[in-house]
Amino acid sequence: MLQVLSSAWALLLGVGLLMLGNGLQGSLLGIRGDIEGYSTFTMSFVMSAYFVGLMFGSWIAPTMIRRVGHVRVFAALASLISAVMILYPALTSPVVWTLGRLIVGFCFSGVYVTAESWLNNAADNENRGKALSLYVVVMTLGLVLAQAFLLIGDPADYLPFVIASILVSVSVAPILLSISPTPAFDTAKRMSLGELFTITPLGCVGMFLIGGVFSAMFGMSAVYATSAGLDLRQTSLFVACFYAGTLLTQYPLGWVSDRMDRRLLIIIVSGTAGLSALFGMMSGGAYNLLLISALVTGSMVNPLYSILLAHSNDYLDHDDMAAASGGLVFINGVGAAAGPLIIGWLMGDAIFGPKGFFLFIATLLGALVAFAIYRSTQRETVPVDETGAIAMMAPTASPVAVEWGQEYIIETELEEQENSEASA
C-alpha cells in the first residue's frame, strides 16, 4: 500500500481535490436552490442533468482521448468544469444550472476516464488491487470532506462557488506534473444489454436500482435537508454521513462477499439499508435520528455497487467480464439519471413532501430485496468456493475503473488457479 502511495500520491491528491470540488458543488446547488425559492421538482432536473452528462460523457470521452490525447482532454475538461462552477452564482436560473450540470457531468466523466487511465498505467499486476482500493478511499474521503467546505462562506454569496472552482483548478497541477508517459488507451468491446440481462438479471436490475439510490444521496440529499428545515451546519453533516459510513463497511462487506452466498448478502445489505431509510422517514425530522439513518443507509448502499458487480462476474467467463462492465455502468447511469426526477416529484408539497426522499430510497431497496429473493428461486447459487474475487468500486467510477477492476479480478483468479494446480 505504501509503495502505491509513494508512486502515485500526486495523482491521488489531484483526484481527491477533484472530488472535493465535485462534492461541494452538488451540495451548494441544493442549498442555493432553496435560497432562490426553486421547488424540489425544479431542482430534480438540475441534479439529474449531472448524471445524464456523466452517462453520455462515458461514451464520448474515449473518442476524444484517442483523437487529441489524455493531457489535452484532461486540461480542457477540468478548465471547463472550473468555469461553470463560477457561473452558477452569476446566472441563477434553473435552465442555466441544468445546462451547467449537464456540462459538468460530461466533463467529470472525461476527467475520471483520464485520471483512472493514468492510475491504472502506474500500477502493476502486484499492486493493482491496492491502487484501486486507495482510489476508492480517496474518492470517498473527498466527498465527505467536501461537505465541511459548505461552512466556509454564505451559500447565497460567491465565495463557496469560487472555492469549488479553485479546488478543481488546483487539482490539475499535481496530476499533470506527475504523470508518466501517456498510457495507451483502449476499451473493451461492449456486450449487448439483452445478452447481459440473460446472463445476470439480478446484476442488471440491481445496478439500475442502485443507480437511482446513489443519485438520490449524491444529488438530492442537500435538497432534502433544506426542505426539511436543516441549517447549513446540519446539512453539511447530514450529507457527509451518507459517505462516511462507507469507509468503515466497504472492505468488511467485501470480505464477507467472498465467503457467503452473494445473493443472500445482497438481500441482507439491501434490506438493512431499506429499513434504515424507513427509519429516517419515520423519524419525525429529529436531527440525530436523521444522521443515524443517513450513516447506516450510505454505509450499506455504496458497497452494493461492488457486490452486484462481483455477483455478475460469477456468471461471466473471464473473456466477457470487461465487455459486460460497460453495459452494467450504462444501466447504472440510466437509473442515476432517472432517480432525481422521480424523487423531486415525490418530495413535492402535494405528494409526500420531504418524506418522499427516504420513501424513494426505501422503495428501490425493497424492490431489490424482492427481486433478489425471486432470482434465488430461479437459479442455483454459485458455490462459495467457486465464486470470483471482488474489487471494491465507488459508484462514481467510470467504465475505465470498472474494466480496471475486472482486470484485477481476472488476474487474481488466474493466479489462484495456477497456485492450486501447482500444489496439486
N, C-alpha and C positions, 0 to 999 in steps of 0.2 A: 504493500500500500504506500509506504514512504517512497519507494522507488518511482511509482507512478506520480505521486505528488511532486517530487523533486523535478521530474522531467516535464510535467505538464501544468505546473502551478499557475503560470501566467495565463494559459488558455482557460483553465478552470476559473481563475479570477475574473477574466473577461465574461465568461458565461454567467458567473454569479452577479456581476454588475448588470448584465442584460436582464436577468430575472428580477433584480431589484427594480429596474425601470419598468418592466412589464407588469409586475405585481402591483406597483404603485399606481400606474396609470389606470388600471381597471377599477381599483377601489376608489380612486379620486373621482372618476366619472360618475360612479354610482352615487357618491355623496354630493357632487356638484349638480347632478341632475335633480336631486331633491331640492337643493337651494334654488335652482332655476324654475322649480314648480312643474317639472315634467312628470307625467304619470308613470307608473311601473310598466304599463304596456308599451309606452313610448320608449322607455329605457331598455326594454327587452329587445327591440330592434337594434338599438345601438350596441348592446352586448353580443347579440347573435352575429352581427356583421364581422366581428373579430374571428369567429370560428369558421365563417364562410370564407374569409380571406385566407385563413390558415389552411383550409382544405384545398382551395384552388392553388395556393402557393406551393403545396407539396407536389402538385403535378408539373407546374411550370418552372420552378426553381432549378431542377436538374438540367433542363434545356438551356436556361440562362447560364448556368455554370459551365456547361460544355462549350458554349459559344464564346464567352469572354473571360472565363476563369474564376476561381474561387475568390481571389483578393478583390477584384473589381466588384463582383456581386455583393460580397460581404460589406465592403465600404459604402457602396451606393445605397444598399437597403438600410443599413444602420443609420446613415445620414438622413434618409427619408423618414424613418421612424422618429428620430430626434426632432425633425422639423414639424411633423404632425402633432407631436406632443405639445409643442409651443403654441400651435394654432388652436388647440382645444379651448383655452380660456379666452382667446381673442375672438373667436367666432362661435358664440354659444347658440348653436342651432342644432336641433335633433338630426336634421338632414346632413349637416356638415360633420357632426360627430359620427353618424353612421358611416359616411364615406371615409372618414378618418380611421375608424376602427377597421373597416374593410382593408384599407391600405396597410395599416399596422399589422393586421393578422397575416396578410400576404407577405409582407416584408419579414416578419418574425419567422415565418416558415422557411424562407430562403436563408435567413441568418442561422437558424437551427441546423439546417442541412449542411451549411458550410462549416460551422464550428464542429459539428459532430463528425464530419468527414476528416477534418484535421486531427481531432482527438483519436479517432479510430486509427488513423495512419500513424500516430505517435505510439500506439500500443502494439505489443506483440502478442503471440499466442499465449504466453505465460501470464501476462498481466492484463489481458483484455477485460476479463471479468471484474478485476479490481478497478480498472479505469471506468468501466460502466457504472460500478457502484458509487464511486466518487462523484461521477457526473450527476447521478440521481440525487445524492446528498446535497451537492452544491445547488442544483436547481430548486430543491425543496427549501433549503435554507434561505435562498434568495427570495422566494415567495413569502416566507414567514417574516424575514427582517424587513421586507418592503412595507409591511403594514405599520412598522414603527415610524417610517418617514411621513406617514399621514399626520403625525403630531407636529411636524415642522411647518409652520405657516398656516394660514387660513385657506381652506379649500375654495373659498369664494374669491381668493386673490390669485395672482400669477405664480407666486413662489413655489408651491408644491409641484406645479406642472413644469416649471423650469428645472427643478431638481430631478424630476423623472427624465427630462430631456438630457440633462448633463450626465446622468448615470449611463444612459445608452451611448452617448458620445464618447465618454471616457472608456467604456468597455472595449472600444475599437483598438485603443492603443496597445494594451498588453497582448491582445490576440494577434494583431498584425505584426508586432515587433518580435514575437516569439515563435511564429510558425516555422516549421521545417519546409523543405521544397514542396510545392503544390502537389497534393496527392492525386493519383489517378481517380477518376470519378466514374462510377457505373452503378446502375440499379438493376435489380433482378427483373426478369420477365414476370408480368403480373398474371395471376390466376383469375379466371372469371368468377364473378360473385356467385353465380349459380353453382359452379363446381365447388367453391369454397363452402357454401351453405350445406351442400350434400355431405361433405366430409365432416364438418364441425358445426352443426346447427346451434349448439349452446355457445360456442365461441362467437359466432356472428351475432346472435340475439343479445348475448351478454355485452359485447363491445358496443352495440348500438345503445343499449340502456345505460351503460356506464358513461358513455359519451354525454348523454343528457344530464346525468347526475353531476359529472365533473363540471360541465359548463354552468350548471346552477351554482355550484360552490365558487367557481372561479369568476363567473361573470355577474351573478345576481346576489351574492351574499351581502355585499355592501348596500345594494338597493334594498334588500330586506331589512338590514339593520337600520337604515334611515327611516323607512316606512314604519318600523316598529318603535321608533322614538329613541333609539340609542344615540348617545352623544359621540363625539369624534373619538375619544379615548376608548370608549366601549366598542365602537365599530372596529377600530384597529385590532383590538384583542380578539374580538369575535371572529373576524375574517382569518386572522393568523391561526386560530385554533383548528381550522379545517385542514391545515397543512402540518402543523407542529406534531400532531399525533403520529403522522406517517413516519417520522424519524425514529419512533420507538417500535412501530409494528411491522414495517416493511420487511425487514430481514427475518424476524421470528416467524412471520406468516410464510415467507419464502421457504424457510427451513421445514416448517410443518408441511408445506405443499409437497415436498419431496418424500414425505413419509406417511401419507394417507390418501384416500380417495379424493381426487381434486374436485369432483362434483359435489361431494359431501362438504368439503371445505368451502366451496362457493356458496352453498346453501347456508352454512353456519355464518360465514362472514357477511353475506348479503342480508340475512335475517337480523343479525346483530345491528348492522347499520340502519336497516329499515325501522327497527324498534327504537333505536336512538333518535331517528328523525321524528317518529311519532311522539316520543318523549318531549322533543323540542316544541312540537306543535301544541302539545297539551300543557306546556309549562306555564302558560298564562303570561308570558313575557318576562318572567323572573330572570334577571340577567345571569346569575350564577348557573342556573339550570340550562340556559341557552348555551353558555360556554361548555358545559359538560356534553351537551348534545352535539355541538359542533366538533369538539375534540374526538368523541367516540365515532361519530359518523365519518369524519375525514380519515381517521386512522384505519377504518375498515375499507372505505371506498377506494382510496388511492392504490393500495396493494392489489385490489381486484383486477386491475388492468394487467398486471404481470401474471397473476394466477390464471386468468382467462386465456392469455397468450400461451402459457405453458400447457393448459388443458388442450388447446387446439393443436399444439405440436405433438401431443400424444397420439393423434390420429393422422399425422402427416409424415410422409417419408422425408428424409434429410434433403433430398433434391427439391422438394416442394415448399420447404419452410420459408425460404426467402421470398419465393413467389407469392405465398399466402399472406405474408406480412403486409404487403401493400394494400390488399383487399381489406384486411382487418383494420388497418389505420383509417382507410376511407370510410368504412362503416361507422367507426367510432366518431369520425368527423361529421358525418351526417347527423348522428344523434346529438353531437355537441352543438351543431348549428340550429337544430330544431328546439333544443331544450329551453333556452331563454325566452323564445317566443311563447311557448306554452305556459311557462311559469309566470311570465309577465301578465298574461291574461288571467291566470288563476289568482294572482295577487291583486287584481282589480277590486275596488271597493264593492262593486256589485256582485262579485263572486265570493271568494273566501277571504280577501284582504291579505295581510302579511302571512297568515297561517298557510296560505297556498304554497309558500316557499318550501316548508317542511313536508307538506302533503304531497307535493310533486315528487320530492326525493323519495319519500316512503313508498309511494305508489310504484315508481320504477323499480326500486329494490324488491318490493313484494312480487312484482311481475317476474323478476329474475329468479327469485326463490321458486316460484311456481313452475317456471319453465325448466329450471334445473331438476326439480323433482320429477316432472314429466319425462325429461330425457333419461332420467335414471331408470325408468320403466321400459325404455325403448331400445337400449343397447347395453351390453355388458360393459362394466367399467374396465379400464386398463389396470392390470395388477400393479401394485405399488412398485415391485421390483423391476417392472418393465417401463415405468414412466420415465420421461426425459428430465433433464435438468431444468431449472428455472433461472431466468435472467431478470433481475429487478429493473423495471422500467418506470419512468414517470409518465403520467397520462399526457404530458405536453410534448413527449418525444416525437420527432419526425420519423418518416419512413426509413431514413438512413440509420437512425439509432436503433430502430426495431430490427432492421436487417443486420446491423452490427451485433445486437443481442442474439439473433438467430445463429450467426456465425459462431459466436462463443458457445452456444448450446451444442451445436454440431461438433465443434472441436472437443468439447468436454466429453460428449458421449462416445466419440470415436476413440479418444484416449482411454476412457474407462473400458471400452470393448477390447482394445489392444492389451491393456494390463490384465484383463480377465483371461484372454486367450493365452497370454504368456505364462500366467500362473497355473493354467490348467494342465 
